[in-house]
Amino acid sequence: MYLNDAFDAEFDLQHRPERPIPSGAIRAPTVWKWGLTWLLLGLISLSLLGKVTIILAVLLALSILIYDAIHKIFSFSPLLMAICRLFLILLSASAAEEGGVSGGTFLSVWSALVLAAYIVGLSYLARNESTRAPLRYWPCVLLAAPVVLALVVNQDGFQQRGFLFSLVFVLWTLISLRHVFWASQPNVGRTVSGLLAGIVLVDLLAVGGGTLAAGIIFAGLFILALLFQRVIPAT
């Protein structure tokens, strides 16, 4: 997030003067310093967790840097953002004590691909906020990817729980999309903010709810995401 603003400082000066750097709330060199420091600290921390983890961490860091550097230039930048999220899931799986990336018949890989599809759809909608291009419906198809995986994977005793969490996810997605497709004054920012918070629900679908404690944690994270958006805008 820091590096995104640092790379976009010149663009924001012309198109988003309310952003932190062009508004004078913080100096660009300071943002560069903090952004690169956090990235380096993340790499150092993850280097303690094994060879596969550090390789994925380096790939994630490179993906982040490439995305931040060129996302305003190339139309395929949502794919780069999706790759960032994909590596994040695989990185987490690689750090697990059991299973790793290949655990559960590569379920972590499928979950990573599904989240990547969700991010592509979300990111293409987000591009409309700055480009003011006509809204398209096709990204919404990609937003449904988590539900497809949940309904395919969850069988027998897990089917009812998978359906319930899918229903929650679908309802929240529709609530978020109504701000652009069913509002007299379309608000892309509100839709994107809602869909970004919805990533927590995508992750909830991926783990199938887990224990009661895990479900409470996910609910808390979802609420926190919405509350923090009131202080730090998501777009």
N, C-alpha and C positions, 0 to 999 in steps of 0.2 A: 504494500500500500504506500509506504514511504517512497520507494523508488519509482512507483507509478507517477506520483506527483512530481518527483524530481525530473523525470524524463519529459513530463507534459508541461513543464513550467512555461515554455514559450507559447505553446498552444493555448493554455489556460489564460495567459495574459491577454490574448485576443478574444477568446470565446467564453471563458469561465473566470472572469476577474474576481469573483467571490471566493475562489479557491484559496487555501492557506498561503501559498507562495506569492501569487500575484497581488493578493490583498495586503501583503506585508505582515501577516500574522507570524511568519517564520521565514528565515533566510534560506535560499536554495542550498548553499554549502552545508548548512546544518542538517537539512533533510537528507542530503547525499551521505553525510557522515553517519547518521543514525541508521539509514536504510542498509548501507553496506556493513555496518557493525552488527546489526541483527542477523543479516544473512550469514556473516562469517561465524557468529556465535552458534547459529543453528547447525552449520556444517561441522563445527568442532564437537558439539554435543553428540551429533549423530554418528560421528566417526568412532565413538566408543562402543557402538552396537553391532559391529561386524562388517565384513567385506561387502556383502550384498547391500546392506543398508547404506553404507557410504557411497557406493556407486549410484544408487538411486537418489541419494541426497544431492550429489553433484549434478546429476541429470535434471533434478527438480530446480536447483539453483540456476543452472544455465537456461532452463525453460522460462523461469521468472524473468531473468535479465533480458532474454530475447523478446519476450512478450512486451515488457515495459518499454523497450527501445523502439519497437516497430509497430505497436498495435494501432497507432493512429495513421499509419501509412498504408498498410495492406488490408484488404477486405477479408482475408482468411484468418485474421488475428483471433477470432473466437475459438478457432481450432487450437491455437497456441495456449489460450487460457484453459481449454479443456485438457490439454496435455499436462499442464501444471497440476490440475486437480487429480488427474489419473495417477501421476507419479506420487502424489501425496498419499493416496490410498495404498498403493503398492509399497511405499516406504513404511507406512504404519504396519502393514502385514509382515514385512520383512523383519521388523523388530520384535515380533511376537515370539514367545518362548516355544510355542508349539505350532506346527503347521507351516508357518511362514507364508510366502507368496503362493505356493502351490497347495496350501491346505484347503480342505473342503472341496476337492476337485476343482481347484483354481477359482473358488467362489470369490476371492478377493479381486482376481483379475476381471471377472464379470462385473462385480460391483464397481470397480474402477472405470470400466468402459461405460457402464450405465450412468454414473455420475458425470463422466466426460460428455456424454450425449446431452444430459440435462444442462450442463454448462454452455454447450454450443448454442442450444435454443435460447437460454437466458441471455447470453452475450450478444446474439444477433438482435434480440429485442432491445438490449441496452444501447446498442449503436444508434438507435433511432433518437435517443435523447440528445446527442450532440450533432448528428447529421440531419435531423428533421426529415429523414426519408419516409416514404409511405410505409405504414405498418403492414406486415405480412403475417399470414396465419401459419405458414409452414414451420416456424420454430416451435410452435406449440406441440407439434407431433413429437419432437425430441424430448419435450418436458415429460412425456408419458412413459419414457423408457424405464424409470424405476418401478412403476407399477407392473409393467410387463414381466420384468425379472422376478419381482416378488410373487406374482401369481404362478409363474412357472416353477420356481424353486420351492416354495412352501407347499408341501403336500401332507396328507394325513392329518396328524394332530396340530400341525402348524398352519394349516390352510386358513382356519378361522381367524387366527391372529394376523396373518398376512393380509387377509381381506380387510380387516378392521383398520390396520395402519395404512393400507392403500387408500381406503375411503377418506381418512383424515388428510392424507397427502393431497388427494384429488380436490377435496373441498377447499383446502388452503390455496392450492394453485389457481382454482377458479376465482376465489376471492381476490387474489393478486391480479389476475388477468382482467378483471372487470374494469380496472382503472384505465385500460387502453382500448378495450373492445366494446364495452357497454357503458361508457360514460359520455356525457355531452361534451365535456372538456377532457380529452385524453391526457393522462398523466403517466408518462413512461417511467419517471423516477420512482413513483410509488409502486408500480408493478415490479420493477427491478429490485427494489428494496425488499418487497414481500417474497420474491422468488429467491433472493439471497438468503433470507432467514429460513426459507424452505429447504435449504441444503441440510439443515439439521434433521428435517423429516426424511430426506433421502437417506441419510446415514442411519436413521432409526429403522427404516425399511430394510437396510442392508444387514443389520444385526437381528432383525426380527423381534425387536423389543427387549430381548435378553431377560434378565431378572427384573423384579419390581423396582429394585434400587436403580438399575440401569435406565428403566423407563422414566423414573422421576428425574434422573440426571438429564436425559434428553429433553424432557419437558422444561426443566429449568434453563437449559442452554437456549432453547427456542425462545423462551420469554426474555432472557437476557439479550439475545440478538435483536429483538424488537425494541427493547428499552434503550440499548446502546445506540440504536439508529436515531433516536431522538436527540442524542448528544453529538454523535459523529455520523453525518449523512452517509448512506451507503453508496450514493452515486455522485 
